[in-house]
Amino acid sequence: MPTPEAEEPMFIRVRDSHFRSIVKAVSWRVTGSIDTFVLSFILTGSVRVAGSIAGAEAITKMILYYLHERAWSVILWNQQEQVGGESSST
């Protein structure tokens, strides 16, 4: 039976790259913009108004999400490194 020190770590958490944060922001905004468009269409009955609202919020919220992710990636508050599937304080 191998000792815990001899086992290879199964998972080590690292910070997201800038590109990964951008891709996450875009995928989340597509989902959020579809939701905004549907709700705006239900409330206004206008595809044009709903599209304008969804388009504007997609741009602003994508930028805000990216900035929010990057800010949290440098805040070390209450982070734990995960090694071998278990959490341990650093």
C-alpha positions in Angstrom: 0.0 0.0 0.0 1.6 3.3 -1.1 2.1 6.1 1.5 0.3 9.4 1.0 3.6 11.1 0.2 4.2 8.8 -2.7 0.8 9.5 -4.4 0.7 11.9 -7.3 -1.6 14.9 -6.7 -4.9 14.4 -8.6 -5.8 18.0 -8.8 -3.9 21.2 -8.1 -5.9 24.4 -8.4 -4.3 27.2 -10.4 -5.5 30.7 -11.4 -7.4 31.1 -14.6 -5.5 32.6 -17.6 -6.8 35.8 -19.1 -8.0 33.9 -22.2 -10.0 31.4 -20.0 -11.6 34.4 -18.1 -12.6 35.9 -21.5 -14.1 32.7 -22.8 -16.0 32.2 -19.5 -17.3 35.8 -19.7 -18.5 35.3 -23.3 -20.2 32.0 -22.6 -21.9 33.4 -19.6 -23.0 36.5 -21.4 -24.5 34.5 -24.3 -26.7 32.7 -21.7 -27.5 35.9 -19.9 -28.3 37.8 -23.0 -30.7 35.1 -24.3 -32.5 35.3 -20.9 -32.6 39.2 -21.1 -33.9 39.0 -24.7 -36.7 36.6 -23.8 -37.8 38.6 -20.7 -37.6 41.9 -22.6 -39.6 40.5 -25.5 -42.3 39.2 -23.1 -42.5 42.6 -21.3 -42.3 44.8 -24.4 -43.7 42.6 -27.2 -41.1 44.1 -29.5 -38.2 42.1 -31.0 -36.4 45.4 -31.8 -36.5 46.8 -28.3 -35.7 43.4 -26.8 -32.7 43.0 -29.1 -31.5 46.5 -28.2 -31.7 45.8 -24.5 -30.0 42.4 -24.8 -27.2 43.8 -27.0 -26.5 46.7 -24.7 -26.4 44.6 -21.5 -24.3 41.9 -23.2 -21.5 44.3 -23.8 -21.5 46.1 -20.5 -21.9 42.9 -18.4 -19.2 41.0 -20.3 -16.8 43.8 -19.4 -17.9 43.9 -15.8 -17.7 40.1 -15.5 -14.2 40.0 -16.8 -13.0 42.7 -14.5 -14.8 41.0 -11.6 -13.1 37.6 -12.3 -9.7 39.3 -12.6 -10.1 41.2 -9.4 -11.1 38.0 -7.5 -8.1 36.1 -9.0 -5.7 38.3 -7.1 -7.6 38.4 -3.8 -6.1 35.6 -1.7 -8.8 35.8 1.0 -10.0 32.4 2.1 -8.4 30.4 -0.7 -7.4 26.8 -0.2 -5.1 24.8 -2.4 -6.5 21.4 -3.4 -4.0 18.6 -3.7 -4.9 14.9 -4.1 -8.6 15.7 -4.0 -8.5 17.1 -0.5 -8.4 20.7 0.7 -5.6 22.0 2.9 -4.9 25.5 4.1 -1.9 27.3 2.8 
